[in-house]
Amino acid sequence: MTASTVRAVTLPDGTSAPALGLGTWYLGEDPGRTDDQLDALRTGIDLGLTLLDTAEMYGDGAAEELTGRAIAGRRDDVFLVSKVLPHHATRQGTVDACERSLRRLRTDHLDLYLLHWRSRVPVEETVAAFESLVSRGLVRSWGVSNLDVPDLDRLVGLPGGNRVQTDQVLYNLARRGPEYDLVPWCRSRRMPLMAYSPVDHGELLRHQAVRGLAAEKGVTPAQLAIAWVLRLPDVFTVAKASTRAHVVENRAALEIDLSQAELDQLDRSFPPPTGKVPLDVL
């Protein structure tokens, strides 16, 4: 699989985004690792992992600054995602936060801007701000993160709320709750679900069932866990990698197919939900 053939998902507005992207949580916080992290992000872009996911929260802007350096001269090659903190998500606060993020990222627009999670700020204020940012060309589209079905039902009933493009949530082998109702809700609207932490903050790498099947297939536990998330055509995911080798490892997950027997084997260790499960967060 070459960079040009990375599978993509299609957002409701018709925009395409790579099915596997680069996460930046915790990046940019250690000056001694800056060069390795920049190399990792640039390598990912070279390999077709052109979705970069960041947030103003990550390192209090440090991850956005690092991302801005990584995409310098290549802005048109990437699909850039950032997030607004809930306590900034008022009508004016969202605009101000976006403008600060753009300065740190050294760009004039975001491809996708997300509300990081819900707070006491009325979501209609955030939606109005998002729509304003779209009309000004500072944001091409917007979405949400860590919202469950009841919140989404309310969101799409608000003026402009039906223009939500994705919901980014914690979804992986160990956190399968979204499959019960959130994945079907998104599917009914032809809205891909964006999964974060496909290896569950590293916990899945130590799980015997993951390690055992990965060894049988000749892949790494991380590749297996990422491939499992990507088994659904309407799910895309971001995985953090702080070194070139880690990026190359993650990229290879796109080439892994899981048989029904292998999926059944994983189901026995990580049973799918049989009822409503509240969203997990990290």
Summary of the structure (lengths in Angstrom):
residues: 282
radius of gyration: 18.0
end to end distance: 31.7
largest distance: 53.6
contacts: 995
relative contact order: 0.15
helix: 47%
strand: 17%
